[in-house]
Amino acid sequence: MAKGKVFISGKVSGMDYQEACRKFYDASATLMRFGFTPVVPVELCRSHWSWRRCMAVCLWHLLWCSGFCQLDNWEDSRGARIEYRVAKLLGKKFIYL
């Protein structure tokens, strides 16, 4: 039985895109093993979209998640820091891997 959706937050901009994807997919696989449904930003956004468009899409999806999970590089990302503040304000359950 699924334990709910968990939004994964981490750095994408300024990183090698393949490395960023690997970090998100590794976290996604771990969350799935524990029965969560991961919401993966690199699957929600397209590489040619603007940062603002990606943030709008990600924040909308975050609204519908019960949990929030941060990659180890989240503090290096302006977007992930915004997602963190929104998750805290909304009272999301933080999942630590």
N, C-alpha and C positions, 0 to 999 in steps of 0.2 A: 504494500500500500504506500502511495506517495505521501511524503511528509510536507509537501508544499513547494512552491516556486522560490528559488533563491537567486537573486541577482548577483552576478560576479562583477566586481569593480577592480579596475587596474589600469595601468598605463598602456596606451597604444601610440599616441602621437609622440614622435621623436624616437621611436624604437624601430628596430628591424621588424617589419610586419609579420614575418613568419615566426620570429621569436615571440612576439606578443601573442599571436594565435596559439602557439604551443603552450604558453602559460595558462591562457584561458581554457583550452581544451583539457589540459591536465587537471585543473581544478574542477571542470565540468565532470570528468570521469570519476573523480573522487566523490563529488556530491551525489552522483547517480548511484554509486556503490552504497551510499548511506541512505538511499531512498528518496532523495530530493530531486526536484525537477529544475535543472539549472537554466538560467536565462543568460545567454552569452552575447555580450555586446558586439563582438566581431562577426556574429551571425545576423545581427539586427541591422547593421550599417554597411554601406558600400564604401569602398576606398576612395571614390571620387566625390563623396558627399562632404560638405563643409563641416567644420567642428561643431558649429551651432546646430545644424540639422541632426548630427549624430547625438548631441546632448539632449535635444528635444525628444528624440526617439527613445533614448536610454532612460531618461527621467520618466517618460510615460510608462514604459515597461516596469520600471522600479515601483511605481505606484501600485501595481497589481501583484507584487511579490510579497510573501510573508517574511522572507529572510534576506539577508545581505551577507555577502562573503567578499573579503578583500584579498587581492593578490599582494605579495610582499613589496611590490613597487608602487603601491597606490599613492603614497605620499608625494611621489615625484610627478604626479599628474594633476593638473588643474581640474580636469573633468572628474576624476575619481575623488578629489577632495570635495567637490560640489555634491557628488552622489553620496558621500559619507554624511555630509551635513543634512541632506534631505532624508536619508535613511534614519538618522538619529531623531530628527524632528517628527517623522512619521511613526516612530516607535517600532521599527523593524527589528526582528530577532537577528542578532549577529551570529554567524556560523564561522567558527575558526577551524581551519584545516592544519 
